[in-house]
Amino acid sequence: MLLESLRASFLAAAVLAVGSSASAQAPAWPTKPVRIVVPFSAGAATDLISRQIGTGLAKALGQGFIVENKPGAAAMIGSDAAARAPGDGYTLLMSGPASMVTNRFLYKKLSYDPDAFAKVAVVAITPNVLLSHPSLPFKTVPEMVAYAKANPGKLTYASFGAGTTSHMAGEMLRQQAGIDIVHVPYKGAGEAIPALLSGQVSMYFDTIMTALPQVKAGKLNALGVSSATRSAMAPDIPTIAEQGYPGYDIAPWYGIVACPGTPQPIVAQLNTEINKLLQDAAFRDSLAATGAEPRGGSVADFEAFVRTEVPRTEKLVKQSGITMQ
């Protein structure tokens, strides 16, 4: 009995020692600032949400989360930079429809593999608003469509990059309404909004958080919201769907992904912390104040969401006939 007891004690001590050793060898994370690459310009919705998430994660994890803007080429410049970074958890990408889904159908060859990124969590979704210059003789989507049909090719619409959600929103409306409107891509909202305000372009699908100040100031008209339901931030603006285009539903989403090769424990830790943030009432209020609707969920939820978006987007791109170099 004594021998068996000693043997059991020895085994227990050995297991404890191995566990302690493994725990001691497991690298702590984060031990230095973490970079969040934003593939759009400063001041855009993606940038604003990234900074909110970064501030929240910094408080929770005790390290700085620094936003680095790398705009251009339909989010490909920033996405490629993140894809090339070491998979050590110190570089993240605030991804969206362009970087994760649309680009794979627009370009014959990407410089990065969207599926190689480690999905962490969908942070938020925010509707687009179709804006128009007030000098134009329409204030609703039906009026705009009637004008476009009477003046084919005359109306232009800006986007914050070819292949971005603002571009795809215009293509979806062009197809459903059967109108001839011309796409004019910009590098980001920082260029598109001034172009619309100056009358260089006729319309622009902007995120609601950056659109409303211009609408409230009377500088731009809001024709309709791109999501299936009205935004709580602007309940008086009707959806495009309810103005005669049922099924019209397209909105930007924002999801944190980690560089290829990032260890699973870091991904899991990030997912946990982001979901905690998204459950915090004060943080949810801060997102809502910018028009963003919190999402969250598991890594598997994010992966399933992208799988659903892929065929829907592929169909839209093929029907539109858009191709990029």
N, C-alpha and C positions, 0 to 999 in steps of 0.2 A: 504493500500500500504506500509505504514511504517513497519507494522508487518511482511508482506511478505518479505520486504527487509532485516529486521533484521534476520528473520529466514534463508534466503538464505545466509547472511553473516556468521551466526553461523555455518551452515552446511559446508560452504566452509572452515571456520577456523578449524572445526573438522576434515574434510578430510585431510587438510594440516598437522594438528597435528598428526593424525594417520600415515600418510606417513612419516613424519619426525621421528616419534618414531620407525617405522619399519626399516627406513634407519639407525637410530642410533643403532638398535639392530642387524642389519645384520653384521656378523663378517667380518672383513677385511681379505684379503688373498692376498699374503702371509705376515705374520708378523715375520717369522723366516725362516732359510734355508730349502730348499726343497731337498729331496734325490731322485736321479734317479738311480734305481737299474738296472745294466747291467748284464745280465746272461751269459756273456762271459768274457774272460780275457782281461786285459789291453793291448792296442795296436791292438786289433782286430777291424774290420770295425764298429761293433756295438758300441764299446767303443769310437772310434774316432768321429762318428756322434753324439753320446750322449753328448760328451764334447762340440761339436760345438753348439748343441741346448741349452745345459745348460748355456754356456757363453752368448748366445743371449737372453735367457729368463731372466738371471740375470740382464742384462743391462736394459731390458724392464720393469721388475717388481721390481727392487731395492732390491732383496734378492739373496743370494747365491743359486745356483743349483749344488749340490754336487754329482758327479758320484761315485757310490759304486759298485765295481765289485764283483759278486758272481757267478763264472763260475762252470760248471760241470753238468753232468746228462742231457745232451741235453736241457739246459736252464731251467731245472726244479728246481734246487736249488735256483736260483735267482727269478724265477717266484713264487715259493712257499713262499719265504721270503716276497715278495711284497704283495702277496695275504693275508698274515697274519697280515700285518701292518694296523694300524687304517685308516679308510676311511675318513681322514680329509684334503686330498689334499697335505700332506707333504711327501708322498711317491709315486713316479711314477715308472713305469716299461718301459724300452725300449724293446718293444716286437717285435716278428718276426714270421716267419713261424713255427718254432719249438714250441715256447711257446703258440701260439694262435691256431695253426691248427694241425700240424703233430703229436704232442705227444698224442693227444686224440685217434689216431688210432694205435699208436705203443705200448701203455701201456694199460693193462687191467684196471688199476685204477690210476688216477692222484691224487696227494695230493692237487691239487687246481682245480678250475673250470675256464677254459679259458673264458667262456661266462659271468662270474660274474664281470670281469673287465669292467670298464667304458672306452669305446673307446674314444680317444681324437682326434688324427689325424695321418694319414700316413705321415711320414716325408720324406722318400726317398726310392729309390730302386737302387740297384747296381748289375751289372752282375758279375757272377763268371767267372774265367778263368781256364781252365784245364791246369795244369802245369805238366811237366815231368822232370825227372832228365836227364841232358844232356848226360849221359853215355849210355842211351838207344837208340837203332837204329831206332828212328822215330821222325819226327818233325811235323806231321799232324795227324788229327784224322783218316783218312783212313789208314795211315801207322800203327798207333797204333792198330787199329782194326785188321788189317791183322796179326800183330805180336801176338796179344792176341789170335787169333784163332789158330795160329800155336803153341802157348805155353799156353794152357788153365791152369788157376790157378796160373800162374807165376807172372803176374802183380798185384800189390797192389795199392790201392788208399786211401789216408788219408782223414779224414774229421775233422772238429772242433767239433765233437760230434755226437754220434749216433742219427739219427732223424733230424739232422740239414739240412739246404739247401745243404751244400756241400755233405752230405751223399746221399740225395735224387737225387742230380744231377748225381752222379755216378750210382745210381740204374736206373735212367731213361735212361742213356746211355747204361748200361748193357742190359737192356730189348730191346731197339731199335736196338742195334748193334748185339745182340745175342752173347755176349762174356762172358767169365768166368774171372772176375777180383775180387779181394778180398778186402773187406772193412776193414780199420784199423782206429778206432776212437781215437781221442785225445781230451783233454779238451778245446783246443782252438788253434788259429793260432800260438800263442807263442810256442806251442809244435809241431804242424804239420809242419810248415815251416822248422825248424831245422832238423826234421826227413827226410824231402824230400831232403834238401840240403846235408845231410850226406849219402843219398842213402839207408836209412832204408826202405823207401817206394818208389814206382815207380812214383806215380802221386798224385796230390792233386787239388781239386777244391777250389781255393782261390778267395777272393774278389779282384776286379781289383786294388783297391787302395793299397793293401799290396803286390800284385803279381808283379806289374810292376817294382819296383826297382830291384827285383831279375832277372827279364827278361832282363831289360836294362843293367844290369851288366854282362849278359851272364852266370849267375849261374844256370838258369832254362830255359826251353823251354816253350813257350806258344802255346798250340795245338789248342785252340778254345775258343770262348766266349759262355757262356751258354744262354744268352738272345736271343730273336728273331732277334734283330738288333745289329749291331756293336756298340761298345762304342766310343763316341766322344773322350774319353781319349786315346784310342788305336785303331784308325780306320784301322790300317794295320793288326790287328788280326781278321781273319774270324770267323764267328759264327760256332758253331757245326752244326746248321741246314743247312747252305749253303754248308757244306762238305759232304752232302749225307744223312742227317737226318732231313728232313722237319718236322716241328711241334715241334722240340726240343726247349723248352723254359722254363727255370726255373731260377729264380734269387732271391736273398735275398731282403726282404723289411724290413723297420724299422718304427715302429709306437709307439707313446707314448700312454700308457693306464694308467688309474688311479686305485687305489685300490678299491675293492668292497665297495660300500656305500659312495663314494665320492660325495658331493653335486653337483647337476647339474650346479649351477652358477659357481662353480670353474672349472668344465669340460668345460663349454662354454667359460670362460675367457681364459683358456689354449689354446683351439682351436683357438680363435681369435688371440692370441699372436703368436702362432706357424705359422699360415697362414700369419701374417704380416712379420715374419722373412723370410718365404719362398718366399715372394714377393720382399724382399730387394735384390737389385742387388749385393751388396757386399757379402751378406750371400750366395746367390746362387752361386756366383763365388767360395766362399770358399768350398762349397760342391762339386762343379764340379771339383775342383782341386784334390779332393780325389776319383774321379770317381763316386760319388753319383749323382743321378738324382732327383732333388726336386719333391715332389708330393703335399701334402697338400689336402685341401678339407674339407668338413663338417664331423661331427660325423656320420651322416647317410651314407656318402660316405664310411667311414672306415668300418662301420658295413656291408654294402653291399659287400664290397671287401672281407671281411672274409667269408661271406656266399658263395661267388663264389669260393673261394679257398678250402673250406671244401670238396665238392664232388670230385674235381679234385685231391686233395691230397689223399683222401680215396681210390680212384681207383688205384693210383700209389702204395700206401702201400700194398693194397691187392694183386696186380699183382706181386709185388716183394717178397711177402711172409715174410716180415720182422716182427718179433715180439720181444718185449722186456719184461723183467721181471716187 
